[in-house]
Amino acid sequence: MPLKLGPAGVPLSCKGRTIVEGMDDITVLGLDAMEVQTVRTIQPQHFDQYWQAGILSWKSDFEMNMHGPYYAELLGNKRERNRTLSKMETSLQAGKIINARHLTFHVGPYGEYEPGTDANEQVANVMSGIVERVREVWGVEEEEEDYAAFPWVHESEPSLVGIETSGRQELWGTVEEVLEVCNHVEGTVPVLNMGHIHARGHGRLRTSEDYAELFDQARETYGGSTFYCHFAGVEHRMGNALHYTQIKKSDLKFEPFAEYLAEEGDWMDITIISDSPLLEHDAMYMLQHYDKARQRLLEIKARDERRAKLAAQQGIDPEELKKREEEAAAARKSQLTGETEEAPKTPPKKAATKGKGGKSGGMISFDESADEDDVF
Amino acid sequence: MARTTVRMVCLGRQDRSDCASSIVEGSLEIGADAQFIMDRSKTHEFDQGLIDWRGILESKHWLVVSSSCTLDGEAMKWAWGSSLTFAELEGCKTAMVVDIPEDPSRMEEVWGSVIERIRQIHLLFIGPSAKRSIAKLEGIEEDLLIGEIRSRGLVPIVCSFDSDNGVASVSHSLGQEVVEFGEGVKLERWLAEFLCGLPQTGSGVSGIASAARLQSG
């Protein structure tokens, strides 16, 4: 399964602040994607940086993406919509220079529309216009010579237009709305912001089955296998995202997502962008959990294969062998427990204390929550 | 209930001419345990690599940071960014004080840096003149600015203080508070009280309201 992971922006730990320096750092960390934030303004002096980043991504396997204006009013009145579209136009141009695979856009408040078909149709109309514009901007034959230094413009597919789910009830962008529009507009891709989906669904993403349900819904409605996701911890209330947090401090955990991806994600081509306050730290955290989930899966597969072979050699059913192994393991465990109870108690080893020593009273806890003390 | 001492650290301009430094000085006057990351005397020796961030930020309630630091050279800009990340890691909440830089034409640069780090900010204070300037940059009406920034950036608390009329406005995840004090209350003093009050009152609706009114009480 192609999985790409990276931060939303130049890594926090990057000494330089240019995109290319950020890309270098991301690669060193073992990550392979980045989402450039053009959330506010794009200035002409950034274009040189963008081109360098585009070249680097074209020559390597590094996936560049771009996030459009952080607030949009596509369902607003004509003036509001045009203001948003002009900001988006700048992102489209920058996306071409940087060789962005995905351009992520928000839709914004419902405005005068009620949630439903009319609003979705309006978003679909605007989005199809944006897709058309992206295609115009990319690969105009007459401009081929002008873009000799930008080979991807003619040799690569244009950026996919990502439509992001929203985290608040008053904003357009439930999973259903996003999938419906993406299903109707070719060239768009759903941007599943897990923090937003979790918040808007009153904490709906808790187990790997919840993720399975979400992606099954996506598979049935949208039909594609390309996904672009954002992941960060989130604090939420009454179906609204309140603010972003690091993953460890949120009730939205990455482990179930990693488990789902490792077990059932073979059909997907997925990019996950960390937009947590701890950008690359949390991207690494996600990578580690994904690797762990895959490792666990491989171990289970290897064990099942070994069991099948042994069962065949012994001429018994693998299930029967499994039962016997479990019985033997239980017996071993009870024997060990008995021995421990009988064994004389040895003084506990002196463990390293965290921070100020001496206050723990000899009890050492490695509970993760110890790191998460909130002084409030 | 006994008031616990609020602990805060400040990363402001080295000459302490910025609003964040004044607020922390104000907090000291009302009994906070406040310290500055850089001594004034070390102006020429500043090396951000030597700062023990974990040691400084451990068990602090607030890191108070000035937006103007981003224009004070590479080392300071780097320290500014690091402070936000380490505060997040250490569970110390960040209060970002946005004021107009010495060179007002660089306000867009300053605001761009703040926006880049918006997710690491817990409390964003926008000074009165900075508010006008940002409203213009963002194309948002000044009266709607703090609410819009809060909902766009998902910052838990965005606030401002109108010094002329003595009115504090606080927009937070659960609503909005406007507290009128009248003339005579200074911006720095109000924010110092607010920062010292929040850890005591909590960050629920009534907690934020009480902390915002502390000065009037």
Interface residues (C-beta under 8 A of the other chain):
Chain A: G9 L12 S13 K15 Q37 V39 R40 T41 Y70 Y71 R83 G167 R168 A232 E235 R237 A241 L242 H243 Y244 Q246 D275 S276 P277 L278 H281 G355 D371 E372 D373 D374 V375 F376
Chain B: R7 E58 S59 K60 H61 W78 G81 L84 T85 E88 L89 G91 C92 K93 E108 W111 G112 I115 E116 R119 Q120 G139 E148 S151 R152 G153 L154 V155 P156 S173 L174 L198 P199 G202 S203
